Amino acid sequence: RTSIDRLETIFGYLSVLAVVLKTNNASPWTNEFDKVELSCVIESISTINPRIEWKKITSGGPSYVYFDKKIYGDLENRAVIREPATLLITNATRSDTAKYRCEVTAAEDQKAFDEILIDLVVRVKPVVPKCSVPKSVPLGKSAELSCVEEEGFPKSRYQWFKNMEEIPDDPKTSVKFFNSSYTLSTETGTLKFISVRKEDAGEYYCRAKNDAGHTQCAPQKMEVYDIDIVGIILGVLVVVVVLLCITVGICCAYKQGYFSSQQQTGNNYKVPAKGDGVDYVRTEDEGDFRHKSSFVI
């Protein structure tokens, strides 16, 4: 036998005495509520019953997912092991996004331990974004349209549409929007008009999208109106004239005595009509009237 054959025999023998793992996909992804496979393939091993463990690695440290042939944690009713070591999540949720480590210990092998790390991403479709569109804007003034969505993963990016047509990020790239003065942020969802034109009036809606899908809000109408300076001045003058007329009328009424009043004090009184043969006298001590009879001879 040649030296090459001997080397192949030696390496083959050593590989049998070593546990070696591999994965078919080190960075799997899936959409929320779908299934996903975390591949952990035992490429070589001589131990008959190796110890297989899965751990979830988070900022709080590792935690068991599979140990002693049982599923643990929040995957208990949502995952199974495909022999010998692959982990299958049957109903993935956003909280499953993390790094997972497959560990195999083979006591009878010369190299008795091996591990692989898998980075799982569960993508979440955006929910309907919250859109804010001003109902009316004065001609030449600024305006801001906002669009917010916080449930999607990865983080949503945004598109704005006017009258069912997508608004480009840069107005200078489109003949239709070339004269518009706006800035559009696809990351924050903000559409800002520096100086609104009449042509900017229309129905606007926003779309939030990521790798899992997209959703959009209902269209909202924005109107652009002229500021009538002459009309405003005339309106103010009318109000001033009306207030002046009301003031003059009140002064005249005071002069005519329509608003005069008589105040009565404790010493004021009205003398009752004098009856036949009766004189009425007011006493100072009691402050009321007493009467005395007088006879006419």
Secondary structure, DSSP 8 states (H G I E B T S, - for coil): --HHHHHHHHHHHHHHTB-EEE-S-SS-EEETTS-EEE--EEEE---SS-EEEEEEEETTEEEEEEETTEE-GGGTTTEEEETTTEEEESS--GGG-EEEEEEEE-TTSSB-EEEEEEEEEEEB-----EEE--SEEETT--EEEEEE--S-BS--EEEEEETTEE--SSGGG-STTTT--EEE-TTT--EEESS--GGG-EEEEEEEEETTEEEE---EEEEEE---HHHHHHHHHHHHHHHHHHHHHHHHHHHTTTT------TT--------TTEEEEE-TTT-SEEEEE----
